[in-house]
């Protein structure tokens, strides 16, 4: 399977953003962890905690998959690599399953959620991060293979009582304002590397403050923490 997006390389160095969302979910990442849609492995080093026992990477694109082990070989000793999808995962005892910017690429998410549930151990947790608000769906989303963007209601509907909701919140409120301005005023189809650096270095620090002030009630990304 070949991945049609190019945002992995574009956002690979968005370190402030990765550190920020990782800080908001790290307490849930422990035990045997499965990262689905691991891409080139650029997110993993921000996600691994001292409570992690093992880490399994799943990535369907062969070219991307080949880069993962090179990036993270020194991070954790017990690593497994699966070139495929969750259908190719045989183990059913994961304490945590992570989907970072992946579910929006899946055409039938409800079926995916059921498969995830079957792979979780008792009390295991699912962490999902997705782009927020369908009204912001753009040519860039379409170009990189997104089927949709999400709000809380949509994500809950896909979970469909399969799992218990522990947390559901938005991040990057300042980035949201920038996205709205681009959608309706600037109308730039694809962000440049300069745009990404500006967002990561200037806007994310502002979002860390504004997100707290508004109680994480709106933002460019949506995070859900669910439990079996």
N, C-alpha and C positions, 0 to 999 in steps of 0.2 A: 504494500500500500504506500502511495506517495503522498506526502503532505503538500498541499497547494499554497499554504501561507508562507509569508516571509517575515512575519512579525517576531519570530523567535530571535533571529539575528538582530533585528531592529531594537528590540527591548532587552537584549541580553545584559546590557550594562546599566540597566535601571536599578542600581543597587539600593538607593534610598527607598524606592517603592517595595522592593522585595523584602528588605529588612522590616519595613513598616507592617506589611500584611502578615509577615511571618511572626512578628511579635504579638499580633492579635490572635494567632491560632496555635502558638507553640505549646501551650499547656495541654493541648489535646493530642499532641503527637508523641506517642510512646509505644513501646513494645514492637511487634512485627508490623512494619509499615509497607503499604503498597502505593506507589505513585503511578497513576495511570495517565498516559499522555505526557511522559517525562521530557519529550522533545530532545534537546541537546544536553539536558541535565543541568541547565543553568540555574534552576530554582532550588535544587536539592540542598546545596550547602547552607542555604538560609533556613531550611526547614528542619534539618536533623538536630535533635536535642540529645542531651545526655541520657534521656530515658528510652532512647530507641535501641532495640535489640538487633533488628535486621531491617534491611531496606531492599525492596524489590521494585525495579524499574520496568514499566511497560510502555513500549513505544512502537507503533505500527510502521512508521516510515524507516526503511532500512538505512538510508543515508544519515538521518538524525540519530538513529539508534547506535550507529558505529562510533559516535562521538561521546556517548555518555560515560563509558568506563574510563576513558582518558581524562575526563574532567574531574571525576569524583573518586578515583582509586584510593586516595589517601584519607578520605573523610570517615569511612566506616568499614570495618573488616568484613562483616557478614553482609555481602551484597549479592543480589540475584538479578539477572537481566532477561527480559522476555521481549523478543521482537514480534509483537502482535497486539491484540486487544484484550479486554477482560475475558473474552471467550477462551483465550489461551492460558488463562490462569487456573491452575488445578487446586492450589491450596485454598482452604476455607476457614482459616484461623487468623485472619488479619485483625489486629487491634485498632488499626487506623488505615483508612483508604483516602487518598488525596486526589482531587481533580482540580488543578490550577489552570484556569482558562482552557478547559477541555470540553465541558458539557455543551457549550454553545456550538461546538463542531459536530455534535451528535444529532442526527435527524430524529431519532425516536428515543428521547431521554427517559420516558417512563419504563421502557424495557431495560434500559441501562441500569436504572435504579434497582430494579428487581435482581439483576445479576450481581450488583454490588452487595445487596443485602445477603445474598447467598455466600459471599466470600468473607463476610465479617464474622468474627467470633462473638460470643455473647457479650453484650455491653460495648462492642466495638463501635468506633466512630467514623463517620464519613464527613470529610471537609470539602466543600465546594466553593470555588471562587469563579465568578462569571462577570462579564460586562453587564452594566445595568441600563435599563430603560429602552424598550423597543422603539420609542419615538426617536432615539438617537441612532437607530440602525442606518448605516451609511454604505456607500460604494466600497469603502475600505473593508467593512465587515463582510460584504459579499465576496470581495476579492480574496480574502484570506479564509474563506470557507465557513463562515458563521451562518447558522440557520436562524438564529434569533439572539436578542439580548433579553435580560431578565429583570423582573421586579419581584418583590417578596411573594406576591400571590402566585405568580407563574411557577416559581421554584417550589413552593409548597404543594402546588397541584401535581407537579412531577413526582415529588416524594410520596404524595397520596397515602399518607398514614402508614407507609411501609416502615418508616423509622420515626423516632421521637425527635422533635426539634429542640435543641438545646440553646442555640443562638442563631440570630438572623439579623444582619446589620450591613449597612453600607460603609464604604471607605472612599476617601479622596473627593471631598466635597468641592474643593477648589478646582480639581481636575474636571469635575462635572461641569462647572461653569465655563471652563475653557472649551469643553466638548460642545456645549450648547452654542457658544459663540462661533465655533468653527462650522457647526452644522447649518446655522441659519444666516451667518454673516460672511465669514471668511471662505467657507465652502471648499476647503482644501481636501482633495481626495485621499492623499496618503501622507502621513507625517514623515518629516525628514529626520535624520539622526540628530540634527540640531534641535528640532522640536522636542524630541524625546529627552535629550539632555536638559533642556530648559524646564520641561515638566518635572523631571526627576529631581533636579537640583534646586529649583526655585519654588515650584508649586507644591510638591509633596511635603516639604517642611511646613508650609502654610496650612495644608490639609490636616496635619497632625494636630494643630491647634483648633481649627474650625470644626473638625469632626467631633472633638470632645465638647465643644460649645453647643453643638446642635444635637448631641446624643447619638451620633452616627445614623441619623434618620434619612440622609441622602448622600449620594456619592457616585463616582464613576464606576465603581465595582461593588458587587454584592457578595457577601460571604455567608454561607450557611454551615452550621455545625449540627450534625444529626447523629443519633445513637440507636443501635439495634436493641 
